[in-house]
């Protein structure tokens, strides 16, 4: 799951070296934190949060195969 979010984020930003993704397992729930450069924050969030919502939807769809819950937070 972490790798999926990382690949998507690196494709969107201007500074892919500054993308850091951390994953925290808590039972059946997983928290994925996405850190990007401040100048790339708008590209990851998108207009009205559409890109952020799409990233979360893709992560949730991938996690549903394993019957897990996943939350993606953009820091």
Biopython code that builds the backbone (N, CA, C, O; Angstrom):
import numpy as np
from Bio.PDB.StructureBuilder import StructureBuilder

atoms = [
    (1, "UNK", "N", (0.821, -1.189, 0.000)),
    (1, "UNK", "CA", (0.000, 0.000, 0.000)),
    (1, "UNK", "C", (0.868, 1.257, 0.000)),
    (1, "UNK", "O", (0.600, 2.219, -0.720)),
    (2, "UNK", "N", (1.906, 1.224, 0.819)),
    (2, "UNK", "CA", (2.821, 2.359, 0.914)),
    (2, "UNK", "C", (3.445, 2.667, -0.440)),
    (2, "UNK", "O", (3.554, 3.830, -0.827)),
    (3, "UNK", "N", (3.852, 1.631, -1.158)),
    (3, "UNK", "CA", (4.500, 1.820, -2.450)),
    (3, "UNK", "C", (3.547, 2.424, -3.471)),
    (3, "UNK", "O", (3.952, 3.241, -4.298)),
    (4, "UNK", "N", (2.297, 2.028, -3.414)),
    (4, "UNK", "CA", (1.286, 2.553, -4.343)),
    (4, "UNK", "C", (1.130, 4.057, -4.167)),
    (4, "UNK", "O", (1.160, 4.799, -5.148)),
    (5, "UNK", "N", (0.964, 4.512, -2.939)),
    (5, "UNK", "CA", (0.798, 5.937, -2.661)),
    (5, "UNK", "C", (2.068, 6.697, -3.043)),
    (5, "UNK", "O", (1.997, 7.814, -3.556)),
    (6, "UNK", "N", (3.221, 6.092, -2.792)),
    (6, "UNK", "CA", (4.486, 6.741, -3.109)),
    (6, "UNK", "C", (4.655, 6.941, -4.622)),
    (6, "UNK", "O", (5.095, 8.004, -5.057)),
    (7, "UNK", "N", (4.312, 5.937, -5.414)),
    (7, "UNK", "CA", (4.425, 6.039, -6.873)),
    (7, "UNK", "C", (3.490, 7.118, -7.414)),
    (7, "UNK", "O", (3.877, 7.904, -8.279)),
    (8, "UNK", "N", (2.281, 7.153, -6.912)),
    (8, "UNK", "CA", (1.313, 8.159, -7.368)),
    (8, "UNK", "C", (1.805, 9.557, -7.013)),
    (8, "UNK", "O", (1.769, 10.459, -7.851)),
    (9, "UNK", "N", (2.264, 9.743, -5.779)),
    (9, "UNK", "CA", (2.709, 11.068, -5.325)),
    (9, "UNK", "C", (3.935, 11.538, -6.103)),
    (9, "UNK", "O", (4.012, 12.704, -6.490)),
    (10, "UNK", "N", (4.894, 10.640, -6.336)),
    (10, "UNK", "CA", (6.102, 11.037, -7.061)),
    (10, "UNK", "C", (5.789, 11.432, -8.500)),
    (10, "UNK", "O", (6.500, 12.254, -9.078)),
    (11, "UNK", "N", (4.745, 10.865, -9.085)),
    (11, "UNK", "CA", (4.365, 11.219, -10.448)),
    (11, "UNK", "C", (3.724, 12.608, -10.510)),
    (11, "UNK", "O", (3.730, 13.247, -11.563)),
    (12, "UNK", "N", (3.181, 13.069, -9.406)),
    (12, "UNK", "CA", (2.458, 14.343, -9.396)),
    (12, "UNK", "C", (3.339, 15.559, -9.085)),
    (12, "UNK", "O", (3.057, 16.658, -9.562)),
    (13, "UNK", "N", (4.384, 15.379, -8.304)),
    (13, "UNK", "CA", (5.125, 16.520, -7.762)),
    (13, "UNK", "C", (6.330, 16.903, -8.625)),
    (13, "UNK", "O", (6.764, 16.143, -9.491)),
    (14, "UNK", "N", (6.858, 18.112, -8.363)),
    (14, "UNK", "CA", (8.063, 18.588, -9.043)),
    (14, "UNK", "C", (9.327, 18.095, -8.345)),
    (14, "UNK", "O", (10.374, 17.962, -8.979)),
    (15, "UNK", "N", (9.235, 17.825, -7.045)),
    (15, "UNK", "CA", (10.387, 17.380, -6.255)),
    (15, "UNK", "C", (10.141, 15.966, -5.724)),
    (15, "UNK", "O", (9.825, 15.804, -4.545)),
    (16, "UNK", "N", (10.280, 14.945, -6.568)),
    (16, "UNK", "CA", (9.985, 13.580, -6.113)),
    (16, "UNK", "C", (10.936, 13.067, -5.042)),
    (16, "UNK", "O", (10.610, 12.116, -4.332)),
    (17, "UNK", "N", (12.116, 13.687, -4.914)),
    (17, "UNK", "CA", (13.057, 13.257, -3.881)),
    (17, "UNK", "C", (12.564, 13.607, -2.474)),
    (17, "UNK", "O", (13.001, 12.998, -1.497)),
    (18, "UNK", "N", (11.666, 14.572, -2.367)),
    (18, "UNK", "CA", (11.178, 15.009, -1.067)),
    (18, "UNK", "C", (9.893, 14.294, -0.640)),
    (18, "UNK", "O", (9.325, 14.628, 0.400)),
    (19, "UNK", "N", (9.436, 13.337, -1.407)),
    (19, "UNK", "CA", (8.242, 12.576, -1.046)),
    (19, "UNK", "C", (8.634, 11.501, -0.035)),
    (19, "UNK", "O", (9.529, 10.692, -0.280)),
    (20, "UNK", "N", (7.946, 11.512, 1.102)),
    (20, "UNK", "CA", (8.181, 10.516, 2.149)),
    (20, "UNK", "C", (6.840, 9.933, 2.545)),
    (20, "UNK", "O", (5.909, 10.665, 2.882)),
    (21, "UNK", "N", (6.744, 8.611, 2.504)),
    (21, "UNK", "CA", (5.502, 7.929, 2.862)),
    (21, "UNK", "C", (5.800, 6.995, 4.026)),
    (21, "UNK", "O", (6.720, 6.181, 3.957)),
    (22, "UNK", "N", (5.013, 7.117, 5.102)),
    (22, "UNK", "CA", (5.159, 6.220, 6.244)),
    (22, "UNK", "C", (3.859, 5.453, 6.424)),
    (22, "UNK", "O", (2.774, 5.954, 6.130)),
    (23, "UNK", "N", (3.992, 4.245, 6.908)),
    (23, "UNK", "CA", (2.830, 3.368, 7.072)),
    (23, "UNK", "C", (2.809, 2.851, 8.507)),
    (23, "UNK", "O", (3.809, 2.332, 9.002)),
    (24, "UNK", "N", (1.658, 2.995, 9.171)),
    (24, "UNK", "CA", (1.499, 2.531, 10.543)),
    (24, "UNK", "C", (0.337, 1.550, 10.605)),
    (24, "UNK", "O", (-0.804, 1.900, 10.304)),
    (25, "UNK", "N", (0.640, 0.325, 10.997)),
    (25, "UNK", "CA", (-0.385, -0.724, 11.111)),
    (25, "UNK", "C", (-0.992, -0.684, 12.509)),
    (25, "UNK", "O", (-0.273, -0.602, 13.504)),
    (26, "UNK", "N", (-2.294, -0.742, 12.573)),
    (26, "UNK", "CA", (-3.005, -0.781, 13.850)),
    (26, "UNK", "C", (-4.116, -1.819, 13.738)),
    (26, "UNK", "O", (-5.280, -1.473, 13.534)),
    (27, "UNK", "N", (-3.756, -3.084, 13.871)),
    (27, "UNK", "CA", (-4.741, -4.153, 13.727)),
    (27, "UNK", "C", (-5.153, -4.293, 12.277)),
    (27, "UNK", "O", (-4.313, -4.516, 11.404)),
    (28, "UNK", "N", (-6.457, -4.162, 12.015)),
    (28, "UNK", "CA", (-6.949, -4.251, 10.638)),
    (28, "UNK", "C", (-6.933, -2.897, 9.936)),
    (28, "UNK", "O", (-7.301, -2.801, 8.766)),
    (29, "UNK", "N", (-6.514, -1.865, 10.635)),
    (29, "UNK", "CA", (-6.499, -0.517, 10.081)),
    (29, "UNK", "C", (-5.056, -0.083, 9.811)),
    (29, "UNK", "O", (-4.142, -0.411, 10.567)),
    (30, "UNK", "N", (-4.877, 0.646, 8.740)),
    (30, "UNK", "CA", (-3.559, 1.142, 8.359)),
    (30, "UNK", "C", (-3.640, 2.642, 8.123)),
    (30, "UNK", "O", (-4.555, 3.131, 7.461)),
    (31, "UNK", "N", (-2.668, 3.365, 8.674)),
    (31, "UNK", "CA", (-2.570, 4.807, 8.471)),
    (31, "UNK", "C", (-1.362, 5.073, 7.595)),
    (31, "UNK", "O", (-0.247, 4.669, 7.924)),
    (32, "UNK", "N", (-1.581, 5.750, 6.483)),
    (32, "UNK", "CA", (-0.501, 6.109, 5.572)),
    (32, "UNK", "C", (-0.364, 7.626, 5.597)),
    (32, "UNK", "O", (-1.309, 8.357, 5.302)),
    (33, "UNK", "N", (0.842, 8.085, 5.958)),
    (33, "UNK", "CA", (1.114, 9.518, 6.006)),
    (33, "UNK", "C", (1.993, 9.886, 4.815)),
    (33, "UNK", "O", (3.033, 9.272, 4.578)),
    (34, "UNK", "N", (1.559, 10.889, 4.081)),
    (34, "UNK", "CA", (2.269, 11.354, 2.889)),
    (34, "UNK", "C", (2.840, 12.736, 3.174)),
    (34, "UNK", "O", (2.094, 13.677, 3.446)),
    (35, "UNK", "N", (4.168, 12.859, 3.111)),
    (35, "UNK", "CA", (4.845, 14.131, 3.318)),
    (35, "UNK", "C", (5.436, 14.574, 1.985)),
    (35, "UNK", "O", (6.154, 13.812, 1.338)),
    (36, "UNK", "N", (5.137, 15.802, 1.574)),
    (36, "UNK", "CA", (5.692, 16.365, 0.341)),
    (36, "UNK", "C", (6.254, 17.745, 0.641)),
    (36, "UNK", "O", (6.004, 18.304, 1.710)),
    (37, "UNK", "N", (7.010, 18.294, -0.298)),
    (37, "UNK", "CA", (7.553, 19.644, -0.148)),
    (37, "UNK", "C", (6.392, 20.649, -0.103)),
    (37, "UNK", "O", (5.371, 20.454, -0.762)),
    (38, "UNK", "N", (6.556, 21.707, 0.668)),
    (38, "UNK", "CA", (5.477, 22.713, 0.756)),
    (38, "UNK", "C", (5.052, 23.273, -0.604)),
    (38, "UNK", "O", (3.880, 23.595, -0.802)),
    (39, "UNK", "N", (5.990, 23.391, -1.534)),
    (39, "UNK", "CA", (5.652, 23.924, -2.857)),
    (39, "UNK", "C", (4.830, 22.934, -3.686)),
    (39, "UNK", "O", (4.169, 23.335, -4.644)),
    (40, "UNK", "N", (4.864, 21.652, -3.330)),
    (40, "UNK", "CA", (4.119, 20.629, -4.064)),
    (40, "UNK", "C", (2.785, 20.268, -3.410)),
    (40, "UNK", "O", (2.040, 19.439, -3.932)),
    (41, "UNK", "N", (2.493, 20.874, -2.295)),
    (41, "UNK", "CA", (1.278, 20.525, -1.553)),
    (41, "UNK", "C", (0.021, 20.731, -2.403)),
    (41, "UNK", "O", (-0.884, 19.897, -2.371)),
    (42, "UNK", "N", (-0.045, 21.810, -3.149)),
    (42, "UNK", "CA", (-1.211, 22.082, -3.987)),
    (42, "UNK", "C", (-1.399, 21.066, -5.098)),
    (42, "UNK", "O", (-2.529, 20.761, -5.479)),
    (43, "UNK", "N", (-0.309, 20.545, -5.616)),
    (43, "UNK", "CA", (-0.402, 19.544, -6.682)),
    (43, "UNK", "C", (-0.935, 18.220, -6.167)),
    (43, "UNK", "O", (-1.641, 17.507, -6.880)),
    (44, "UNK", "N", (-0.596, 17.893, -4.928)),
    (44, "UNK", "CA", (-1.059, 16.626, -4.349)),
    (44, "UNK", "C", (-2.510, 16.741, -3.898)),
    (44, "UNK", "O", (-3.262, 15.770, -3.978)),
    (45, "UNK", "N", (-2.906, 17.917, -3.427)),
    (45, "UNK", "CA", (-4.285, 18.104, -2.971)),
    (45, "UNK", "C", (-5.213, 18.336, -4.156)),
    (45, "UNK", "O", (-6.295, 17.752, -4.210)),
    (46, "UNK", "N", (-4.816, 19.165, -5.095)),
    (46, "UNK", "CA", (-5.639, 19.429, -6.273)),
    (46, "UNK", "C", (-6.752, 20.423, -6.005)),
    (46, "UNK", "O", (-6.978, 20.835, -4.866)),
    (47, "UNK", "N", (-7.438, 20.800, -7.060)),
    (47, "UNK", "CA", (-8.551, 21.739, -6.917)),
    (47, "UNK", "C", (-9.673, 21.086, -6.137)),
    (47, "UNK", "O", (-10.138, 20.000, -6.481)),
    (48, "UNK", "N", (-10.100, 21.759, -5.089)),
    (48, "UNK", "CA", (-11.171, 21.301, -4.211)),
    (48, "UNK", "C", (-10.898, 19.912, -3.650)),
    (48, "UNK", "O", (-11.829, 19.188, -3.299)),
    (49, "UNK", "N", (-9.618, 19.535, -3.565)),
    (49, "UNK", "CA", (-9.243, 18.263, -2.965)),
    (49, "UNK", "C", (-9.513, 17.038, -3.816)),
    (49, "UNK", "O", (-9.561, 15.921, -3.302)),
    (50, "UNK", "N", (-9.687, 17.237, -5.098)),
    (50, "UNK", "CA", (-10.043, 16.111, -5.975)),
    (50, "UNK", "C", (-8.920, 15.082, -6.107)),
    (50, "UNK", "O", (-9.186, 13.880, -6.100)),
    (51, "UNK", "N", (-7.682, 15.530, -6.226)),
    (51, "UNK", "CA", (-6.571, 14.583, -6.374)),
    (51, "UNK", "C", (-6.358, 13.830, -5.072)),
    (51, "UNK", "O", (-6.118, 12.623, -5.090)),
    (52, "UNK", "N", (-6.441, 14.523, -3.942)),
    (52, "UNK", "CA", (-6.303, 13.866, -2.643)),
    (52, "UNK", "C", (-7.396, 12.812, -2.459)),
    (52, "UNK", "O", (-7.137, 11.719, -1.956)),
    (53, "UNK", "N", (-8.596, 13.146, -2.862)),
    (53, "UNK", "CA", (-9.704, 12.190, -2.765)),
    (53, "UNK", "C", (-9.462, 10.982, -3.668)),
    (53, "UNK", "O", (-9.776, 9.853, -3.290)),
    (54, "UNK", "N", (-8.913, 11.210, -4.847)),
    (54, "UNK", "CA", (-8.624, 10.110, -5.767)),
    (54, "UNK", "C", (-7.534, 9.194, -5.212)),
    (54, "UNK", "O", (-7.623, 7.972, -5.337)),
    (55, "UNK", "N", (-6.507, 9.786, -4.598)),
    (55, "UNK", "CA", (-5.451, 8.974, -3.983)),
    (55, "UNK", "C", (-6.037, 8.112, -2.875)),
    (55, "UNK", "O", (-5.711, 6.930, -2.765)),
    (56, "UNK", "N", (-6.894, 8.696, -2.061)),
    (56, "UNK", "CA", (-7.528, 7.936, -0.973)),
    (56, "UNK", "C", (-8.413, 6.824, -1.526)),
    (56, "UNK", "O", (-8.441, 5.725, -0.973)),
    (57, "UNK", "N", (-9.131, 7.096, -2.602)),
    (57, "UNK", "CA", (-10.014, 6.087, -3.194)),
    (57, "UNK", "C", (-9.223, 4.904, -3.749)),
    (57, "UNK", "O", (-9.625, 3.754, -3.577)),
    (58, "UNK", "N", (-8.108, 5.178, -4.411)),
    (58, "UNK", "CA", (-7.276, 4.108, -4.958)),
    (58, "UNK", "C", (-6.699, 3.262, -3.825)),
    (58, "UNK", "O", (-6.680, 2.034, -3.913)),
    (59, "UNK", "N", (-6.233, 3.912, -2.768)),
    (59, "UNK", "CA", (-5.661, 3.184, -1.633)),
    (59, "UNK", "C", (-6.723, 2.318, -0.951)),
    (59, "UNK", "O", (-6.449, 1.178, -0.575)),
    (60, "UNK", "N", (-7.930, 2.858, -0.795)),
    (60, "UNK", "CA", (-9.007, 2.083, -0.164)),
    (60, "UNK", "C", (-9.425, 0.900, -1.031)),
    (60, "UNK", "O", (-9.739, -0.172, -0.514)),
    (61, "UNK", "N", (-9.430, 1.093, -2.344)),
    (61, "UNK", "CA", (-9.786, -0.004, -3.241)),
    (61, "UNK", "C", (-8.742, -1.118, -3.179)),
    (61, "UNK", "O", (-9.090, -2.299, -3.187)),
    (62, "UNK", "N", (-7.479, -0.746, -3.118)),
    (62, "UNK", "CA", (-6.414, -1.751, -3.022)),
    (62, "UNK", "C", (-6.464, -2.467, -1.676)),
    (62, "UNK", "O", (-6.185, -3.664, -1.605)),
    (63, "UNK", "N", (-6.811, -1.759, -0.620)),
    (63, "UNK", "CA", (-6.876, -2.365, 0.716)),
    (63, "UNK", "C", (-8.101, -3.256, 0.879)),
    (63, "UNK", "O", (-8.092, -4.177, 1.696)),
    (64, "UNK", "N", (-9.135, -2.997, 0.124)),
    (64, "UNK", "CA", (-10.357, -3.790, 0.275)),
    (64, "UNK", "C", (-10.151, -5.240, -0.154)),
    (64, "UNK", "O", (-10.880, -6.126, 0.292)),
    (65, "UNK", "N", (-9.164, -5.492, -1.017)),
    (65, "UNK", "CA", (-8.865, -6.876, -1.403)),
    (65, "UNK", "C", (-8.392, -7.691, -0.199)),
    (65, "UNK", "O", (-8.680, -8.884, -0.095)),
    (66, "UNK", "N", (-7.660, -7.034, 0.712)),
    (66, "UNK", "CA", (-7.148, -7.699, 1.903)),
    (66, "UNK", "C", (-8.089, -7.542, 3.093)),
    (66, "UNK", "O", (-7.763, -7.950, 4.208)),
    (67, "UNK", "N", (-9.252, -6.953, 2.851)),
    (67, "UNK", "CA", (-10.245, -6.689, 3.897)),
    (67, "UNK", "C", (-9.647, -5.876, 5.042)),
    (67, "UNK", "O", (-9.801, -6.212, 6.216)),
    (68, "UNK", "N", (-8.961, -4.799, 4.666)),
    (68, "UNK", "CA", (-8.375, -3.880, 5.629)),
    (68, "UNK", "C", (-8.937, -2.491, 5.401)),
    (68, "UNK", "O", (-9.455, -2.180, 4.329)),
    (69, "UNK", "N", (-8.826, -1.666, 6.420)),
    (69, "UNK", "CA", (-9.192, -0.256, 6.305)),
    (69, "UNK", "C", (-7.923, 0.539, 6.189)),
    (69, "UNK", "O", (-6.932, 0.244, 6.857)),
    (70, "UNK", "N", (-7.945, 1.553, 5.340)),
    (70, "UNK", "CA", (-6.753, 2.388, 5.157)),
    (70, "UNK", "C", (-7.188, 3.847, 5.156)),
    (70, "UNK", "O", (-8.216, 4.212, 4.586)),
    (71, "UNK", "N", (-6.370, 4.674, 5.816)),
    (71, "UNK", "CA", (-6.567, 6.112, 5.823)),
    (71, "UNK", "C", (-5.295, 6.761, 5.296)),
    (71, "UNK", "O", (-4.192, 6.392, 5.700)),
    (72, "UNK", "N", (-5.444, 7.723, 4.400)),
    (72, "UNK", "CA", (-4.296, 8.434, 3.851)),
    (72, "UNK", "C", (-4.370, 9.879, 4.334)),
    (72, "UNK", "O", (-5.349, 10.581, 4.085)),
    (73, "UNK", "N", (-3.320, 10.309, 5.027)),
    (73, "UNK", "CA", (-3.236, 11.692, 5.502)),
    (73, "UNK", "C", (-2.100, 12.378, 4.775)),
    (73, "UNK", "O", (-1.004, 11.829, 4.658)),
    (74, "UNK", "N", (-2.361, 13.582, 4.284)),
    (74, "UNK", "CA", (-1.355, 14.371, 3.593)),
    (74, "UNK", "C", (-0.840, 15.403, 4.584)),
    (74, "UNK", "O", (-1.594, 16.241, 5.078)),
    (75, "UNK", "N", (0.448, 15.328, 4.866)),
    (75, "UNK", "CA", (1.043, 16.203, 5.867)),
    (75, "UNK", "C", (1.736, 17.372, 5.201)),
    (75, "UNK", "O", (2.302, 18.226, 5.885)),
]
sb = StructureBuilder()
sb.init_structure("model")
sb.init_model(0)
sb.init_chain("A")
sb.init_seg("    ")
for serial, (resi, resn, name, xyz) in enumerate(atoms, 1):
    if name == "N":
        sb.init_residue(resn, " ", resi, " ")
    sb.init_atom(name, np.array(xyz, "f"), 0.0, 1.0, " ", f" {name:<3s}", serial, name[0])
structure = sb.get_structure()
